[in-house]
Amino acid sequence: MMTKAFLILSIIALLHGGQTAKILGVFEFNGKSHFQMYEKMMKGLAERGHEVHVLNHFPQKKPLPNYFDIDVSGSVPDVLDSFTIDLVRTWDTTAMLRFIWDFTRTQCEEVLKHPNAQKLLKSTEKYDLIIMESFGSECTIALAHKFKVPLIAMVSSVALPWNHHRIGNPDHPAYIPSYFISYGSQMSFIERFWNTLYYITINPANYYFNEIPTNELSKRIYGNDIPPIGEIAKHTSLILVNSHFSISGPRPVVPGFVEVGGLHIEEPKALPKDLQKFMDESEHGVVYFSLGSIVQVQTFSPEKLKALMDAFGALPERVLMKYTGDTLPGKPSNVMTGKWLPQLDILSEVHIIV
């Protein structure tokens, strides 16, 4: 009799469905390469039955079950293809930090002026969780306080120094190189010296040049009773980072810091016929060349662009190249260009050699 009762209870337990949640995703930075990771995460949650509301600049072209866009596209200038090669070459740590802190704060303020963002700020919706990008100013982190929900942060690259500080990761400059210095783990004494200087200055700099101005912005947006963003960030439950120790190197981390490198990678799809034909007919393989979604190849000087074409033309391999311009001067016969190319699918091809 006891065995029968146990079996019945077991079946009932198995039939009992799991609970789903209403999740708010906030991704105010309009970098497409950043959003690819977050979109994959939010779609996965929607597919598993959770109701997700996603503030973003790249709304779905076709409606998806359980996935609802909070569309803020057009609220700020498009960051895609907006950087010249000369600008990137002049970037140093100071310029990069200005972009991460000042540019993203200005952008965040403009995004929150969008009517759909304003509806969210005034909303009385009940959410169970908020997932948001941790990158620059994070002027939207106050939404976790507004809706009184747990906070998960996501990083589309390796973790930034203030991400480690936020979650409590040990960060020792003797063997852990700074994000802003291209050192390896085996540093010389001089390299450890400079690495230590970065270590002891970067988080105070983040506080004075990022958090304090963002706190002032938050008070204008959310009201004077909003806590400092640093205090809200301390309540982060989990950080998901697009890195893996096999590439970025091993380091001690707390349980609330999880590497999910490659989260955005999907099973490769079939290539368009013209691309597949171009690759199949290459006797020596294919070289893939792309500068990403921000830097434009056509911003090269004519001399540098000619040198690049001459170098590609001398190769026995064929070259597949992302190029958003209309015409490419001096394009060799072994080069194929495209304004948009399915990068992950291309990189999965056996013909790609580099």
Steps between C-alpha positions, in 0.01 A plus 500: 500500500784736592674418173186586303458830685866586440462432125190719479673787682806462276287523186321807634834663579628430149186641343525823697633765263777744593422862563574762238603858560440844355847634415607849397806528276662844470762553231525872428834496314436470125798287404370210294793275590420553869132426457555170316597335827215655699245423231601134504452491877159671494375284213609188687306608808192572286525158336497342846169665583613816679341831402778739402473873436815628328603865470727511196584662165456187287137386519397163362389503137244231574311470831623222730294325768567647847746758361392865507720781368522838670622661182728805547658489154565844354543662841874544443723508189597162365831386645544240225767586243557838668869470589781580260824303499693820580284559808555146625877526446517810721309335784689459823369395840374853576305519173354155558389591851340821375301291255402240760403759761407830336363386165284224648367735770397759241348226288317345794342834587373542144366143487295559814329796331346265243121465548525123547771544762289764672211252520734253670618762750137575592387139486345318794575157350607228739821330391677207662850573371698758306787412264714785372832579335791604719720712277515876545296746699217258587251782553223240468616297802258701713217300340602208723429725798178634348352155435659350815623187323821294493762622253708296256773678304638387165829596337551447126881486533745395766413665831591863558688590821190642669309179422745307719480767771121490488463127556796462738746311282858496629708709260873469565727715279801269542361243259165631367559754219277805482229515234668813361854358470599231252719304742498126550486326836882463502591865560840650560561718805446820298180359347371406847582853615292661224228240542480583872465871422205422274359270767503760778371787283236353267218439750541840675507656152181314411339640815601864443464522122212257447296429811479854637376655169264205449363544852418861415330384181305231689362756745375712209334198341374297795479755784720602790420195710673260258805330659846543344557259211793347687268401783249345260780317317613336825173307500578331168412133539691369200734618224511307170813575298573422136845354569668166568810425700648300211534830308508777761697302757401340830435715806319458834133595487208494743194277433300803383736554206439253215682483167262422214733553205334413169146533636400684182632231264233300321513192280635608159247559225541442130678784323345697214570324169740766368710488817506121506601487132779753557639293787457157340689608187804623692786249460709647782237592754343830601619792712224687685564870569274719714550793736169439677187710511652832608807575285455565127761363260425783257640745757849372417712752311523423124862394547420254779197365317712443188767325709233275648362413157849434364569266792174314451557478125839332555345220705423160343196480729171672436404784735155566640478854631238708676475834322205735537591736215344484155821443302846383607778659291759255375315190621692188385319213330554272803316737735126491568337771710168530679334777700375235739640149537377211721821492701432205731383285210807600297741422783346153531597417142788258443634724221590780742870492582538832679 
